[in-house]
Amino acid sequence: MKYDACYGKQDNMSTDKIALVTGYTGESGKALVKELINNNQFKKIILVGRRKIDYTDNKYIEKTEQREIDFDKIDDYAEAFRGADVHFCCLGTTRGKAGVEGFRRVDFDYVVSVARLAKQEDCKHFHLVSSQGANENSFFLYPQVKGQAEAALTKMSFERLSIYRPAVLMVDRVESRPLESVLRTILSYTVQRIAPEWITTPVDILARAMCFNSFIKDRVGVEILDNHAIFRLSEQQSSSKNDQSKATNEL
Ligand SMILES: NC(=O)c1ccc[n+]([C@@H]2O[C@H](COP(=O)([O-])OP(=O)(O)OC[C@H]3O[C@@H](n4cnc5c(N)ncnc54)[C@H](OP(=O)(O)O)[C@@H]3O)[C@@H](O)[C@H]2O)c1
């Protein structure tokens, strides 16, 4: 099912759910963890990655649990995926960084393995950060691999699978990616000002959308969220936050 925009109501502020994030050391993963922590709707946030982050902020220390794994031996680490109701997968690399095989290994093999273990460990709702243009029949490597990962996950029959297809992620990237950085600079002075939803997605908008979407009730099956839907969900997250702070102020 494809959602052009977002429909649906959120559950009340639920705090008994546990989230798990893979790819949490990356740019969209970091934005998501920040949103999940500040939003406070999850009781706990499990972070699974190939390395740990030395958090100094108490909110992160109290709310998160980091689990380090070797993705090449992922089947030895099934217990790292245990205990989560909702999984957010922000894993990914680039062909430039990892080569063709390395890109396939991370963006297909690791993503599919992570989803398989999440399902095995009874995760009910899996969120995948995929990409605009994902298409398993594409002639080009990037959209093809993204489309293949989406198709493989779709076959896994999660109770709920949310696939996000953001456009160019707008973020001050820590890692140096010169071409991407030039593209982002051009976009931020042109497209982002005129038609922000066309081919750009700020990572905080993606994070807000994913967080809000995990508490929308009465949705099942597979949903594909294009950039327009990501922006709509993010707006709903912002307005629900405003409503909550209004309600708190009125108490
Ligand atoms: N960049 C864009 O404009 C754009 C646009 C649309 C969609 N996307 C997609 O959005 C997703 C997230 O993108 P992003 O820019 O946030 O990614 P990112 O900053 O590059 O972070 C990627 C994450 O994956 C992990 N990872 C990469 N290679 C790994 C490996 N070999 N073994 C284990 N973990 C590995 C990284 O861990 P480390 O920190 O340890 O490296 C990091 O946590 C990706 O799937 C990407 O394709 C990106």
The ligand as a Tripos MOL2 file, in Angstrom:
@<TRIPOS>MOLECULE
LIG
   48    52     1     0     0
SMALL
NO_CHARGES

@<TRIPOS>ATOM
      1 N1         22.5620   10.3210    1.7890 N.am      1 LIG1
      2 C1         21.4220   10.5750    1.2030 C.2       1 LIG1
      3 O1         21.1960   11.6730    0.6680 O.2       1 LIG1
      4 C2         20.3280    9.5190    1.2110 C.ar      1 LIG1
      5 C3         19.1650    9.7710    0.4970 C.ar      1 LIG1
      6 C4         18.1290    8.8370    0.5460 C.ar      1 LIG1
      7 C5         18.2780    7.6620    1.2840 C.ar      1 LIG1
      8 N2         19.4450    7.4350    1.9370 N.ar      1 LIG1
      9 C6         19.5470    6.1850    2.7050 C.3       1 LIG1
     10 O2         19.2720    6.4830    4.0550 O.3       1 LIG1
     11 C7         19.9220    5.5280    4.9080 C.3       1 LIG1
     12 C8         20.6530    6.2490    6.0090 C.3       1 LIG1
     13 O3         21.5520    7.1650    5.4050 O.3       1 LIG1
     14 P1         22.5810    8.0100    6.2830 P.3       1 LIG1
     15 O4         23.1180    9.0620    5.3950 O.co2     1 LIG1
     16 O5         21.9810    8.3480    7.5860 O.co2     1 LIG1
     17 O6         23.7140    6.8960    6.5240 O.3       1 LIG1
     18 P2         25.1470    7.0690    7.2160 P.3       1 LIG1
     19 O7         25.2700    8.3920    7.8720 O.co2     1 LIG1
     20 O8         26.1770    6.7060    6.2000 O.co2     1 LIG1
     21 O9         25.0650    5.9330    8.3520 O.3       1 LIG1
     22 C9         24.9860    4.6060    7.9970 C.3       1 LIG1
     23 C10        24.8930    3.6980    9.1860 C.3       1 LIG1
     24 O10        25.1380    2.3420    8.7330 O.3       1 LIG1
     25 C11        26.2510    1.7980    9.4420 C.3       1 LIG1
     26 N3         27.1090    0.9970    8.5620 N.ar      1 LIG1
     27 C12        27.6310    1.3660    7.3640 C.ar      1 LIG1
     28 N4         28.4430    0.3900    6.9020 N.ar      1 LIG1
     29 C13        28.4330   -0.5940    7.8330 C.ar      1 LIG1
     30 C14        29.0810   -1.8610    7.9410 C.ar      1 LIG1
     31 N5         29.9150   -2.3050    6.9910 N.pl3     1 LIG1
     32 N6         28.8370   -2.6160    9.0330 N.ar      1 LIG1
     33 C15        28.0020   -2.1710   10.0000 C.ar      1 LIG1
     34 N7         27.3650   -0.9850    9.9700 N.ar      1 LIG1
     35 C16        27.5800   -0.1980    8.8890 C.ar      1 LIG1
     36 C17        27.0500    3.0040    9.9130 C.3       1 LIG1
     37 O11        27.8760    2.6020   11.0040 O.3       1 LIG1
     38 P3         29.2610    3.3850   11.2940 P.3       1 LIG1
     39 O12        28.8530    4.6980   11.8760 O.co2     1 LIG1
     40 O13        29.9610    2.5010   12.2410 O.co2     1 LIG1
     41 O14        29.9400    3.5470    9.9650 O.co2     1 LIG1
     42 C18        25.9410    3.9680   10.2680 C.3       1 LIG1
     43 O15        25.4140    3.6630   11.5310 O.3       1 LIG1
     44 C19        20.8340    4.7060    3.9970 C.3       1 LIG1
     45 O16        20.2380    3.4840    3.7200 O.3       1 LIG1
     46 C20        20.9230    5.5620    2.7340 C.3       1 LIG1
     47 O17        21.1420    4.7830    1.5760 O.3       1 LIG1
     48 C21        20.4610    8.3340    1.9340 C.ar      1 LIG1
@<TRIPOS>BOND
     1     1     2 1
     2     2     3 2
     3     2     4 1
     4     4     5 ar
     5     4    48 ar
     6     5     6 ar
     7     6     7 ar
     8     7     8 ar
     9     8     9 1
    10     8    48 ar
    11     9    10 1
    12     9    46 1
    13    10    11 1
    14    11    12 1
    15    11    44 1
    16    12    13 1
    17    13    14 1
    18    14    15 2
    19    14    16 1
    20    14    17 1
    21    17    18 1
    22    18    19 2
    23    18    20 1
    24    18    21 1
    25    21    22 1
    26    22    23 1
    27    23    24 1
    28    23    42 1
    29    24    25 1
    30    25    26 1
    31    25    36 1
    32    26    27 ar
    33    26    35 ar
    34    27    28 ar
    35    28    29 ar
    36    29    30 ar
    37    29    35 ar
    38    30    31 1
    39    30    32 ar
    40    32    33 ar
    41    33    34 ar
    42    34    35 ar
    43    36    37 1
    44    36    42 1
    45    37    38 1
    46    38    39 2
    47    38    40 1
    48    38    41 1
    49    42    43 1
    50    44    45 1
    51    44    46 1
    52    46    47 1
@<TRIPOS>SUBSTRUCTURE
     1 LIG1         1 GROUP 0 **** ****
